[in-house]
């Protein structure tokens, strides 16, 4: 084994460290995006409208109002 073997090992170790760093960063961004999406969904959710019951006649048509 020569000096080049050490270069390959160091390069592989650096690549693994870079991959771990990138995965951690992406995970944080994903969590932040999910939190923002949840906040916006609750913030701008339309209030549920309450609908008064409608009287139907025997044929199923709406009665007079």
N, C-alpha and C positions, 0 to 999 in steps of 0.2 A: 504494500500500500504506500502511496506517495502523498505528497502535500495536497494533491488535488482531492484526495478523499476527504480531508478536513474541510475543504471549500464546499463540497457537496453537502456535508452534514450541517455546516453553519447555514448554508442557503436553505436547506429543508427546515431547520429550526426557525429561521426568520419567516419563512413562508407560513409555517404553522402559527406563529405568533401574530402575523398579519391577518390570517384567517379568523383566529379567535377574536381579535380586535374588531374586525369587520362584522362578525356575527353578533358581538355584544352591542355594537352601535346600531345595527339594524333592528335588533330586538328592542332596544330602548325607543327607537323611532316608531316601531310598530305599536308599542304600548302607549306612547304619547298620542299617536294618531287615533287609536281606539278610544282613548280618554276624551279627546277633542270631539270625535264623532258622537260619543255617548252624551257629552255635554250639549252639543248642538241639537241632538235629537230631543232631549228633554227641554231645552230652552225654547225651541221653536215648534214644539208639538202643538198641534191645533187642539183646543179644548173640545172635549166631546160634547156635541150638541144634544140637548135633551129634546126629544120629539114627542109631542103630545099624541096620544092615541087617536086614530081616525075612526069614526063610526062608519061601518059598512052596511049597506042594505043587503037584502037576501041574495041579490045577484052578484054581490061582491064589489059594487061600485060605491064610491064615496057618497055619503049622505050630504044633506045641505049643511052649510057652515053658518 
